[in-house]
Amino acid sequence: MGSTIGSASNSTIKTILLMLSSCENHPIPRFNLRPVEKIL
């Protein structure tokens, strides 16, 4: 069950990162999110 929650959390985090990277008004540039995605 713990692994299932972890997978769901990772998917949620990746989704949020994609939303942030696609938002032009967000202060975080896309290139700053790429290393984070590689870690996840």
C-alpha positions in Angstrom: 0.0 0.0 0.0 2.9 2.3 0.8 4.3 1.8 -2.7 0.9 2.6 -4.2 0.8 5.9 -2.4 4.3 6.7 -3.4 3.5 6.1 -7.1 0.4 8.3 -6.8 2.4 11.0 -5.2 5.1 10.9 -7.9 2.5 11.1 -10.6 0.9 14.1 -8.8 4.2 15.8 -8.5 5.1 15.2 -12.1 1.7 16.5 -13.2 2.2 19.7 -11.1 5.6 20.2 -12.6 4.2 19.9 -16.1 1.5 22.4 -15.2 4.1 24.8 -13.8 6.4 24.4 -16.8 3.5 25.1 -19.2 2.4 28.2 -17.3 4.1 31.2 -19.0 3.4 33.5 -16.0 5.0 31.2 -13.5 8.4 32.6 -12.2 10.1 29.2 -12.5 11.6 28.6 -15.9 11.3 25.3 -17.6 15.0 24.5 -17.5 14.9 24.6 -13.7 12.2 21.9 -13.6 14.0 19.4 -15.9 16.5 18.3 -13.2 13.7 17.8 -10.8 11.8 15.6 -13.2 15.0 13.5 -13.7 15.2 12.9 -10.0 11.6 11.8 -9.8 
